[in-house]
Each structure stands twice: as structure tokens, then as C-alpha cells.
Amino acid sequence: MNEQPIRILLVDDHAVVREGLRGLLEQQESMQVVGEAGDGLAALDHLASDAPDVVVLDMKMPGPSAVETIGAIKRRSPNVKILVFTSYAEDSQVRDALTAGATGYLLKDALRDDLIRAVHEVAAGRAWLHPQAQRQMLDWMRRPPSPIDSLTARERSVLGLLAEGLSNKQIARQLDLTEGTVKGYVSQVLDKLGVADRTQAALLAHKEGLEALGRS
């Protein structure tokens, strides 16, 4: 008896990327693309109707962050495996994705065979990390602990924009949040970092090189 194909949901905000992935993956008899979504909210809508085994998900999309989407997928469908397929491999992104529940992390410069193997490995519940992502994780594990490690992905985004000198109103606009929500995040960040004000938080962010995360 032939095994059932791996059912795959593609989540990427670029239709041309989804089209290319669909064409590549469906060349494999062992794989079937059962759905596509352009953002995290649409991905959640597809979970029940498409019943995927594996979600192949980009890190940069509109709406909820990829990390928030990964967490939501795992809460709704704990058995679904997630392979992050992205162009970015900053250590915080790799760490946050894996902590949220992703099983694999692959960069878009990977070879075709690497993608096919990654989908198979993740579907079987085995971790798969792109070599660059492995290096990022090793570097992160070797460096001294930082209070910034305690921040969530969203809190780091707020901190990054705060470090660029943006006001709460401007941060809210950048992250599509309310100003009151941003104010709450800022308070949480200051408390977790153990600093007294925004200036001290910004100095720490610049020291850690987090200003770019505000654009995540």
C-alpha cells in the first residue's frame, strides 16, 4: 500500500513564491500542496479545511508576526509541523521560531533537494536547520546571557523602534497597533530590562544591535 502524501500548506505573502513552491513540491509523488495563504490569519483559516501535515511559512508577512502565527498554529493543531522558509536568519528570529513551535528553519537560497529533504524530515518530526541558522544558534548559545533574551519578538520590535527614536504613536503606526498597546509594551520592556526610562532602554538596544529589529 502506498503511503499517503505529505499534505502541505504554503504561507507566503508573495504569490509568485507560492506558485514556484507549489510547482516544485508537487513534482514529488510524496507531497501534495493542499492550500495557500498570504498571511498568518489566512493560514489559521486554512488549518481546519485543508488539514495540512506541514506548514511551510515565511518569516516576513503582513498582519500577525510569523512567530505569533507559529504559536497560534501549534495551539490549534499541535500535530501540524512547521518549516520556516525565509530569507532571514538573525539569531533572534531562528530562536523565536523554534521556541514558538517550528520544527525546521530553511533559507530561500537552499538547493531544491534541501527543501525536499527538509519537508520530509519536518513531516517526520525531526528538526532541520539551514547551516546558517545552525551557526546563528550556536553563536547565540555561546554568548553571555543578556536581559534582552527575556523579551518576546514583539517586545524586541518595540524596543528596536524605540531605539530609533520613534514615539509611541509612530511605533503604533509601524506595527499596526494602538498607541495604548504600545505604551503597555514599552512598560513591559523597561521592566524586563531593569532600566528606568526609554533612553536607557535605547542605549542597551544599540549596544545589542537591535535597532534593525524594529523593521522586522
PyRosetta script that sets phi, psi and omega in degrees:
from pyrosetta import init, pose_from_sequence

init()
pose = pose_from_sequence("MNEQPIRILLVDDHAVVREGLRGLLEQQESMQVVGEAGDGLAALDHLASDAPDVVVLDMKMPGPSAVETIGAIKRRSPNVKILVFTSYAEDSQVRDALTAGATGYLLKDALRDDLIRAVHEVAAGRAWLHPQAQRQMLDWMRRPPSPIDSLTARERSVLGLLAEGLSNKQIARQLDLTEGTVKGYVSQVLDKLGVADRTQAALLAHKEGLEALGRS")
pose.set_psi(1, 132.1)
pose.set_omega(1, 179.0)
pose.set_phi(2, -73.1)
pose.set_psi(2, 140.4)
pose.set_omega(2, 176.4)
pose.set_phi(3, -70.0)
pose.set_psi(3, 150.4)
pose.set_omega(3, 176.9)
pose.set_phi(4, -68.3)
pose.set_psi(4, 142.1)
pose.set_omega(4, 178.7)
pose.set_phi(5, -66.8)
pose.set_psi(5, 153.9)
pose.set_omega(5, 175.1)
pose.set_phi(6, -70.3)
pose.set_psi(6, 123.3)
pose.set_omega(6, -178.5)
pose.set_phi(7, -88.6)
pose.set_psi(7, 125.0)
pose.set_omega(7, -170.0)
pose.set_phi(8, -122.4)
pose.set_psi(8, 134.1)
pose.set_omega(8, 172.5)
pose.set_phi(9, -108.9)
pose.set_psi(9, 125.9)
pose.set_omega(9, -179.8)
pose.set_phi(10, -97.6)
pose.set_psi(10, 127.9)
pose.set_omega(10, -179.5)
pose.set_phi(11, -127.2)
pose.set_psi(11, 105.1)
pose.set_omega(11, -180.0)
pose.set_phi(12, -157.6)
pose.set_psi(12, 140.0)
pose.set_omega(12, -176.7)
pose.set_phi(13, -80.2)
pose.set_psi(13, -2.6)
pose.set_omega(13, 177.6)
pose.set_phi(14, -104.5)
pose.set_psi(14, 114.5)
pose.set_omega(14, -177.1)
pose.set_phi(15, -60.9)
pose.set_psi(15, -35.9)
pose.set_omega(15, -178.4)
pose.set_phi(16, -66.2)
pose.set_psi(16, -33.4)
pose.set_omega(16, 176.4)
pose.set_phi(17, -67.7)
pose.set_psi(17, -45.1)
pose.set_omega(17, 179.0)
pose.set_phi(18, -61.6)
pose.set_psi(18, -40.3)
pose.set_omega(18, -179.7)
pose.set_phi(19, -62.7)
pose.set_psi(19, -43.7)
pose.set_omega(19, 179.4)
pose.set_phi(20, -65.0)
pose.set_psi(20, -42.2)
pose.set_omega(20, 178.6)
pose.set_phi(21, -64.4)
pose.set_psi(21, -42.7)
pose.set_omega(21, 179.7)
pose.set_phi(22, -59.4)
pose.set_psi(22, -47.6)
pose.set_omega(22, -179.0)
pose.set_phi(23, -61.0)
pose.set_psi(23, -40.4)
pose.set_omega(23, -178.7)
pose.set_phi(24, -70.1)
pose.set_psi(24, -48.3)
pose.set_omega(24, -175.8)
pose.set_phi(25, -69.1)
pose.set_psi(25, -36.2)
pose.set_omega(25, -176.6)
pose.set_phi(26, -77.5)
pose.set_psi(26, -3.4)
pose.set_omega(26, 169.6)
pose.set_phi(27, -71.5)
pose.set_psi(27, -17.2)
pose.set_omega(27, -179.6)
pose.set_phi(28, -90.5)
pose.set_psi(28, 125.5)
pose.set_omega(28, 178.6)
pose.set_phi(29, -63.2)
pose.set_psi(29, -22.5)
pose.set_omega(29, -176.6)
pose.set_phi(30, -86.3)
pose.set_psi(30, 3.5)
pose.set_omega(30, -176.0)
pose.set_phi(31, -133.3)
pose.set_psi(31, 146.1)
pose.set_omega(31, 177.9)
pose.set_phi(32, -140.7)
pose.set_psi(32, 120.3)
pose.set_omega(32, 175.7)
pose.set_phi(33, -81.5)
pose.set_psi(33, 114.9)
pose.set_omega(33, -174.0)
pose.set_phi(34, -100.8)
pose.set_psi(34, -8.6)
pose.set_omega(34, -179.9)
pose.set_phi(35, -173.3)
pose.set_psi(35, 163.6)
pose.set_omega(35, 177.6)
pose.set_phi(36, -136.6)
pose.set_psi(36, 148.6)
pose.set_omega(36, 177.5)
pose.set_phi(37, -145.4)
pose.set_psi(37, 147.3)
pose.set_omega(37, -178.0)
pose.set_phi(38, -98.8)
pose.set_psi(38, -5.1)
pose.set_omega(38, 177.4)
pose.set_phi(39, -160.2)
pose.set_psi(39, 175.8)
pose.set_omega(39, -175.6)
pose.set_phi(40, -63.2)
pose.set_psi(40, -40.5)
pose.set_omega(40, -178.9)
pose.set_phi(41, -64.1)
pose.set_psi(41, -42.4)
pose.set_omega(41, 178.4)
pose.set_phi(42, -65.3)
pose.set_psi(42, -35.7)
pose.set_omega(42, 178.8)
pose.set_phi(43, -60.6)
pose.set_psi(43, -42.6)
pose.set_omega(43, 179.6)
pose.set_phi(44, -63.7)
pose.set_psi(44, -36.1)
pose.set_omega(44, 178.4)
pose.set_phi(45, -64.4)
pose.set_psi(45, -30.4)
pose.set_omega(45, -177.1)
pose.set_phi(46, -80.5)
pose.set_psi(46, -16.9)
pose.set_omega(46, -174.0)
pose.set_phi(47, -57.3)
pose.set_psi(47, -50.7)
pose.set_omega(47, -175.9)
pose.set_phi(48, -71.2)
pose.set_psi(48, -41.7)
pose.set_omega(48, -174.4)
pose.set_phi(49, -76.4)
pose.set_psi(49, -34.5)
pose.set_omega(49, -175.0)
pose.set_phi(50, -99.1)
pose.set_psi(50, -18.7)
pose.set_omega(50, 178.7)
pose.set_phi(51, 45.5)
pose.set_psi(51, 59.0)
pose.set_omega(51, -178.9)
pose.set_phi(52, -73.4)
pose.set_psi(52, 155.3)
pose.set_omega(52, 170.6)
pose.set_phi(53, -89.2)
pose.set_psi(53, -34.9)
pose.set_omega(53, -177.6)
pose.set_phi(54, -133.8)
pose.set_psi(54, 134.9)
pose.set_omega(54, 172.2)
pose.set_phi(55, -107.0)
pose.set_psi(55, 122.6)
pose.set_omega(55, 175.4)
pose.set_phi(56, -99.5)
pose.set_psi(56, 115.7)
pose.set_omega(56, -163.4)
pose.set_phi(57, -131.5)
pose.set_psi(57, 134.8)
pose.set_omega(57, 176.3)
pose.set_phi(58, -81.8)
pose.set_psi(58, 156.7)
pose.set_omega(58, 179.9)
pose.set_phi(59, -87.5)
pose.set_psi(59, -21.7)
pose.set_omega(59, -175.3)
pose.set_phi(60, -116.3)
pose.set_psi(60, 104.0)
pose.set_omega(60, -178.8)
pose.set_phi(61, -143.2)
pose.set_psi(61, 158.7)
pose.set_omega(61, 174.1)
pose.set_phi(62, -70.8)
pose.set_psi(62, 162.8)
pose.set_omega(62, 178.3)
pose.set_phi(63, 81.1)
pose.set_psi(63, -147.7)
pose.set_omega(63, -179.1)
pose.set_phi(64, -56.6)
pose.set_psi(64, 146.0)
pose.set_omega(64, 179.5)
pose.set_phi(65, -65.9)
pose.set_psi(65, 161.9)
pose.set_omega(65, 179.0)
pose.set_phi(66, -61.3)
pose.set_psi(66, -38.8)
pose.set_omega(66, 180.0)
pose.set_phi(67, -63.8)
pose.set_psi(67, -43.7)
pose.set_omega(67, 177.2)
pose.set_phi(68, -62.7)
pose.set_psi(68, -38.8)
pose.set_omega(68, 179.9)
pose.set_phi(69, -66.5)
pose.set_psi(69, -42.5)
pose.set_omega(69, 178.2)
pose.set_phi(70, -59.3)
pose.set_psi(70, -47.1)
pose.set_omega(70, 179.5)
pose.set_phi(71, -60.5)
pose.set_psi(71, -42.2)
pose.set_omega(71, -179.9)
pose.set_phi(72, -65.8)
pose.set_psi(72, -40.2)
pose.set_omega(72, 178.4)
pose.set_phi(73, -61.7)
pose.set_psi(73, -45.0)
pose.set_omega(73, -177.2)
pose.set_phi(74, -67.9)
pose.set_psi(74, -32.2)
pose.set_omega(74, 177.2)
pose.set_phi(75, -69.2)
pose.set_psi(75, -39.4)
pose.set_omega(75, -178.0)
pose.set_phi(76, -79.8)
pose.set_psi(76, -38.0)
pose.set_omega(76, -176.2)
pose.set_phi(77, -136.6)
pose.set_psi(77, 79.6)
pose.set_omega(77, -173.7)
pose.set_phi(78, -57.5)
pose.set_psi(78, -26.1)
pose.set_omega(78, -176.9)
pose.set_phi(79, -84.1)
pose.set_psi(79, -11.5)
pose.set_omega(79, 178.5)
pose.set_phi(80, -72.2)
pose.set_psi(80, 132.9)
pose.set_omega(80, 178.5)
pose.set_phi(81, -95.2)
pose.set_psi(81, 147.8)
pose.set_omega(81, -175.9)
pose.set_phi(82, -124.2)
pose.set_psi(82, 126.3)
pose.set_omega(82, 173.5)
pose.set_phi(83, -112.3)
pose.set_psi(83, 113.8)
pose.set_omega(83, 174.7)
pose.set_phi(84, -75.7)
pose.set_psi(84, 127.9)
pose.set_omega(84, 179.8)
pose.set_phi(85, -128.4)
pose.set_psi(85, 103.1)
pose.set_omega(85, -166.7)
pose.set_phi(86, -147.4)
pose.set_psi(86, 174.9)
pose.set_omega(86, 177.5)
pose.set_phi(87, -98.0)
pose.set_psi(87, -1.4)
pose.set_omega(87, -170.5)
pose.set_phi(88, -119.5)
pose.set_psi(88, 139.8)
pose.set_omega(88, -179.4)
pose.set_phi(89, -140.5)
pose.set_psi(89, 38.5)
pose.set_omega(89, 173.2)
pose.set_phi(90, -61.6)
pose.set_psi(90, 146.4)
pose.set_omega(90, -173.7)
pose.set_phi(91, -59.2)
pose.set_psi(91, -36.6)
pose.set_omega(91, -179.1)
pose.set_phi(92, -67.2)
pose.set_psi(92, -35.8)
pose.set_omega(92, 179.9)
pose.set_phi(93, -68.9)
pose.set_psi(93, -43.2)
pose.set_omega(93, 178.0)
pose.set_phi(94, -61.4)
pose.set_psi(94, -48.0)
pose.set_omega(94, -178.5)
pose.set_phi(95, -61.2)
pose.set_psi(95, -46.2)
pose.set_omega(95, -177.5)
pose.set_phi(96, -64.7)
pose.set_psi(96, -40.3)
pose.set_omega(96, -179.7)
pose.set_phi(97, -63.6)
pose.set_psi(97, -44.8)
pose.set_omega(97, -179.4)
pose.set_phi(98, -68.8)
pose.set_psi(98, -39.3)
pose.set_omega(98, 178.9)
pose.set_phi(99, -64.3)
pose.set_psi(99, -36.3)
pose.set_omega(99, -179.2)
pose.set_phi(100, -71.4)
pose.set_psi(100, -20.6)
pose.set_omega(100, 177.5)
pose.set_phi(101, 134.1)
pose.set_psi(101, 0.5)
pose.set_omega(101, 177.7)
pose.set_phi(102, -67.3)
pose.set_psi(102, 145.5)
pose.set_omega(102, 178.3)
pose.set_phi(103, -98.5)
pose.set_psi(103, -26.3)
pose.set_omega(103, -178.5)
pose.set_phi(104, -138.6)
pose.set_psi(104, 158.6)
pose.set_omega(104, -179.8)
pose.set_phi(105, -143.8)
pose.set_psi(105, 112.9)
pose.set_omega(105, -175.5)
pose.set_phi(106, -128.7)
pose.set_psi(106, 139.3)
pose.set_omega(106, 178.4)
pose.set_phi(107, -90.1)
pose.set_psi(107, 153.8)
pose.set_omega(107, -174.4)
pose.set_phi(108, -74.0)
pose.set_psi(108, -4.8)
pose.set_omega(108, 173.7)
pose.set_phi(109, -89.3)
pose.set_psi(109, 7.2)
pose.set_omega(109, -179.6)
pose.set_phi(110, -67.6)
pose.set_psi(110, 154.9)
pose.set_omega(110, 175.5)
pose.set_phi(111, -73.2)
pose.set_psi(111, 156.4)
pose.set_omega(111, -179.8)
pose.set_phi(112, -54.0)
pose.set_psi(112, -45.2)
pose.set_omega(112, -177.5)
pose.set_phi(113, -65.2)
pose.set_psi(113, -31.9)
pose.set_omega(113, 178.0)
pose.set_phi(114, -65.8)
pose.set_psi(114, -40.5)
pose.set_omega(114, 178.7)
pose.set_phi(115, -64.0)
pose.set_psi(115, -45.5)
pose.set_omega(115, -179.9)
pose.set_phi(116, -60.5)
pose.set_psi(116, -45.8)
pose.set_omega(116, -179.4)
pose.set_phi(117, -65.8)
pose.set_psi(117, -39.8)
pose.set_omega(117, -180.0)
pose.set_phi(118, -60.3)
pose.set_psi(118, -42.7)
pose.set_omega(118, 179.2)
pose.set_phi(119, -62.0)
pose.set_psi(119, -43.9)
pose.set_omega(119, 179.0)
pose.set_phi(120, -62.6)
pose.set_psi(120, -44.8)
pose.set_omega(120, -177.7)
pose.set_phi(121, -65.4)
pose.set_psi(121, -45.0)
pose.set_omega(121, -179.6)
pose.set_phi(122, -64.7)
pose.set_psi(122, -41.3)
pose.set_omega(122, 178.8)
pose.set_phi(123, -59.5)
pose.set_psi(123, -31.4)
pose.set_omega(123, 179.3)
pose.set_phi(124, -85.1)
pose.set_psi(124, 0.8)
pose.set_omega(124, 178.0)
pose.set_phi(125, 85.3)
pose.set_psi(125, 13.9)
pose.set_omega(125, -179.8)
pose.set_phi(126, -101.5)
pose.set_psi(126, 137.8)
pose.set_omega(126, -177.8)
pose.set_phi(127, -66.7)
pose.set_psi(127, 144.9)
pose.set_omega(127, 176.7)
pose.set_phi(128, -140.8)
pose.set_psi(128, 118.3)
pose.set_omega(128, 180.0)
pose.set_phi(129, -123.0)
pose.set_psi(129, 131.3)
pose.set_omega(129, 171.7)
pose.set_phi(130, -57.4)
pose.set_psi(130, 143.6)
pose.set_omega(130, -179.7)
pose.set_phi(131, -51.0)
pose.set_psi(131, -39.3)
pose.set_omega(131, 179.0)
pose.set_phi(132, -66.4)
pose.set_psi(132, -37.9)
pose.set_omega(132, 177.6)
pose.set_phi(133, -66.8)
pose.set_psi(133, -36.2)
pose.set_omega(133, 176.4)
pose.set_phi(134, -62.0)
pose.set_psi(134, -43.9)
pose.set_omega(134, 179.4)
pose.set_phi(135, -63.1)
pose.set_psi(135, -41.3)
pose.set_omega(135, 179.5)
pose.set_phi(136, -60.8)
pose.set_psi(136, -43.2)
pose.set_omega(136, -179.2)
pose.set_phi(137, -67.0)
pose.set_psi(137, -39.9)
pose.set_omega(137, 178.2)
pose.set_phi(138, -64.7)
pose.set_psi(138, -41.6)
pose.set_omega(138, 178.2)
pose.set_phi(139, -62.5)
pose.set_psi(139, -41.8)
pose.set_omega(139, -179.7)
pose.set_phi(140, -64.5)
pose.set_psi(140, -40.8)
pose.set_omega(140, -179.0)
pose.set_phi(141, -67.0)
pose.set_psi(141, -28.7)
pose.set_omega(141, -176.4)
pose.set_phi(142, -84.5)
pose.set_psi(142, -24.2)
pose.set_omega(142, -175.7)
pose.set_phi(143, -79.0)
pose.set_psi(143, 155.9)
pose.set_omega(143, -179.6)
pose.set_phi(144, -61.2)
pose.set_psi(144, 147.7)
pose.set_omega(144, 178.5)
pose.set_phi(145, -59.7)
pose.set_psi(145, 145.9)
pose.set_omega(145, 178.2)
pose.set_phi(146, -127.2)
pose.set_psi(146, 147.3)
pose.set_omega(146, 176.3)
pose.set_phi(147, -60.6)
pose.set_psi(147, -22.6)
pose.set_omega(147, -179.9)
pose.set_phi(148, -67.3)
pose.set_psi(148, -23.7)
pose.set_omega(148, 178.5)
pose.set_phi(149, -61.2)
pose.set_psi(149, -21.9)
pose.set_omega(149, -178.5)
pose.set_phi(150, -80.9)
pose.set_psi(150, -9.9)
pose.set_omega(150, -177.6)
pose.set_phi(151, -79.9)
pose.set_psi(151, 146.1)
pose.set_omega(151, 172.5)
pose.set_phi(152, -75.3)
pose.set_psi(152, 169.2)
pose.set_omega(152, 179.0)
pose.set_phi(153, -58.7)
pose.set_psi(153, -42.3)
pose.set_omega(153, -179.7)
pose.set_phi(154, -66.5)
pose.set_psi(154, -40.3)
pose.set_omega(154, 178.7)
pose.set_phi(155, -64.3)
pose.set_psi(155, -36.4)
pose.set_omega(155, 177.2)
pose.set_phi(156, -68.3)
pose.set_psi(156, -35.3)
pose.set_omega(156, 176.1)
pose.set_phi(157, -62.7)
pose.set_psi(157, -44.2)
pose.set_omega(157, 177.7)
pose.set_phi(158, -61.5)
pose.set_psi(158, -44.9)
pose.set_omega(158, 179.9)
pose.set_phi(159, -62.2)
pose.set_psi(159, -40.9)
pose.set_omega(159, 179.5)
pose.set_phi(160, -61.1)
pose.set_psi(160, -43.1)
pose.set_omega(160, 179.4)
pose.set_phi(161, -71.8)
pose.set_psi(161, -36.3)
pose.set_omega(161, 175.7)
pose.set_phi(162, -60.6)
pose.set_psi(162, -39.3)
pose.set_omega(162, -179.4)
pose.set_phi(163, -66.9)
pose.set_psi(163, -22.7)
pose.set_omega(163, 177.1)
pose.set_phi(164, -84.2)
pose.set_psi(164, -1.6)
pose.set_omega(164, 176.7)
pose.set_phi(165, 92.4)
pose.set_psi(165, 12.8)
pose.set_omega(165, -178.8)
pose.set_phi(166, -77.5)
pose.set_psi(166, 145.5)
pose.set_omega(166, 175.5)
pose.set_phi(167, -78.3)
pose.set_psi(167, 169.7)
pose.set_omega(167, 177.1)
pose.set_phi(168, -58.4)
pose.set_psi(168, -39.0)
pose.set_omega(168, -180.0)
pose.set_phi(169, -63.6)
pose.set_psi(169, -42.5)
pose.set_omega(169, -179.9)
pose.set_phi(170, -69.2)
pose.set_psi(170, -38.4)
pose.set_omega(170, 177.3)
pose.set_phi(171, -63.8)
pose.set_psi(171, -42.2)
pose.set_omega(171, 179.1)
pose.set_phi(172, -58.8)
pose.set_psi(172, -41.0)
pose.set_omega(172, 179.7)
pose.set_phi(173, -66.2)
pose.set_psi(173, -41.5)
pose.set_omega(173, -178.8)
pose.set_phi(174, -64.5)
pose.set_psi(174, -40.2)
pose.set_omega(174, -174.1)
pose.set_phi(175, -99.8)
pose.set_psi(175, 3.7)
pose.set_omega(175, 179.6)
pose.set_phi(176, 57.8)
pose.set_psi(176, 47.8)
pose.set_omega(176, 177.8)
pose.set_phi(177, -122.3)
pose.set_psi(177, 168.8)
pose.set_omega(177, 172.8)
pose.set_phi(178, -81.2)
pose.set_psi(178, 156.6)
pose.set_omega(178, 179.9)
pose.set_phi(179, -62.9)
pose.set_psi(179, -36.3)
pose.set_omega(179, 178.8)
pose.set_phi(180, -64.6)
pose.set_psi(180, -38.6)
pose.set_omega(180, 177.8)
pose.set_phi(181, -63.8)
pose.set_psi(181, -42.7)
pose.set_omega(181, 178.8)
pose.set_phi(182, -62.4)
pose.set_psi(182, -42.0)
pose.set_omega(182, 178.8)
pose.set_phi(183, -57.8)
pose.set_psi(183, -40.3)
pose.set_omega(183, 177.8)
pose.set_phi(184, -65.1)
pose.set_psi(184, -41.3)
pose.set_omega(184, 177.6)
pose.set_phi(185, -62.8)
pose.set_psi(185, -42.2)
pose.set_omega(185, -179.8)
pose.set_phi(186, -60.6)
pose.set_psi(186, -43.6)
pose.set_omega(186, 178.1)
pose.set_phi(187, -61.0)
pose.set_psi(187, -42.6)
pose.set_omega(187, 178.3)
pose.set_phi(188, -62.8)
pose.set_psi(188, -41.5)
pose.set_omega(188, -179.5)
pose.set_phi(189, -62.8)
pose.set_psi(189, -48.0)
pose.set_omega(189, -179.7)
pose.set_phi(190, -59.8)
pose.set_psi(190, -40.6)
pose.set_omega(190, -178.7)
pose.set_phi(191, -66.4)
pose.set_psi(191, -45.3)
pose.set_omega(191, -178.6)
pose.set_phi(192, -67.2)
pose.set_psi(192, -35.1)
pose.set_omega(192, -179.3)
pose.set_phi(193, -80.9)
pose.set_psi(193, -14.9)
pose.set_omega(193, -179.5)
pose.set_phi(194, 69.8)
pose.set_psi(194, 34.3)
pose.set_omega(194, 179.0)
pose.set_phi(195, -114.2)
pose.set_psi(195, 161.4)
pose.set_omega(195, -172.5)
pose.set_phi(196, -89.3)
pose.set_psi(196, -27.8)
pose.set_omega(196, -174.5)
pose.set_phi(197, -152.2)
pose.set_psi(197, 177.9)
pose.set_omega(197, -177.0)
pose.set_phi(198, -63.5)
pose.set_psi(198, -35.2)
pose.set_omega(198, -178.3)
pose.set_phi(199, -62.7)
pose.set_psi(199, -45.6)
pose.set_omega(199, 179.1)
pose.set_phi(200, -65.1)
pose.set_psi(200, -38.5)
pose.set_omega(200, 178.2)
pose.set_phi(201, -64.1)
pose.set_psi(201, -41.7)
pose.set_omega(201, 179.8)
pose.set_phi(202, -64.6)
pose.set_psi(202, -40.0)
pose.set_omega(202, 178.9)
pose.set_phi(203, -62.5)
pose.set_psi(203, -41.6)
pose.set_omega(203, 178.6)
pose.set_phi(204, -65.9)
pose.set_psi(204, -39.6)
pose.set_omega(204, 179.5)
pose.set_phi(205, -62.7)
pose.set_psi(205, -43.8)
pose.set_omega(205, 179.1)
pose.set_phi(206, -64.8)
pose.set_psi(206, -36.9)
pose.set_omega(206, 177.9)
pose.set_phi(207, -61.8)
pose.set_psi(207, -38.3)
pose.set_omega(207, -178.4)
pose.set_phi(208, -88.2)
pose.set_psi(208, -5.1)
pose.set_omega(208, 179.7)
pose.set_phi(209, 71.2)
pose.set_psi(209, 35.2)
pose.set_omega(209, -175.9)
pose.set_phi(210, -93.6)
pose.set_psi(210, -2.5)
pose.set_omega(210, -175.0)
pose.set_phi(211, -58.9)
pose.set_psi(211, -31.6)
pose.set_omega(211, -179.1)
pose.set_phi(212, -68.2)
pose.set_psi(212, -21.9)
pose.set_omega(212, -177.9)
pose.set_phi(213, -68.0)
pose.set_psi(213, -18.9)
pose.set_omega(213, 177.2)
pose.set_phi(214, -64.4)
pose.set_psi(214, -16.4)
pose.set_omega(214, 179.3)
pose.set_phi(215, -98.8)
pose.set_psi(215, 3.4)
pose.set_omega(215, -177.6)
pose.set_phi(216, -61.1)
pose.dump_pdb("model.pdb")
